[in-house]
């Protein structure tokens, strides 16, 4: 494929991504929610939080999950996203529940 055509296509996709990012809505708990969650970017359909995390931190390794600390799967705020495993996520939730019980008992 002609390199100039490819660069034009990438530029158009970058503009589309900017449109997605500008349409996000800030919620009271700091989540950024986009009306549309899927975007075609660089020959692949992405779920918006996964794309933003990958652009910021690099490719998401296989067998890892993108976990939302805010528990909102539609959130695309980078400070709410981190990598983990299903097992690690459940262990974190278990620890949070135990900590919550401890503080309520005080």
Residue, then its C-alpha position, 0 to 999 in steps of 0.5 A: x500500500x502507498x505510504x502516503x495513503x496509509x499515513x492519511x488513513x492513520x491521521x483520519x483514525x487519530x482524528x476519530x479518536x480525538x472526537x471520541x475523547x472530546x465526547x467523554x462525560x466526567x461523572x461525580x466520582x471522576x470516571x470518564x464515560x464515552x457515549x460510544x465504547x468501541x472504536x476502529x483504530x489502526x486496523x482493529x476494533x478496540x474497546x475504548x479503555x483498552x485502546x487508551x491504556x495501550x496507547x499510554x502504557x504499551x500492549x496489554x499482555x496476554x492473559x491479563x485483564x484491564x481492571x477498573x478501580x472504580x468498578x465501572x467497566x465503561x470508564x476510560x479515565x487512565x488513573x482508574x485503570x490497571x492490569x491484573x488477573x481474574x484471580x488477583x482481582x477477586x483477591x483484591x475484592x476480598x481484601x477490600x471487603x475484609x478491610x471494610x468490615x474491620x473499619x465498620x467494627x471500630 
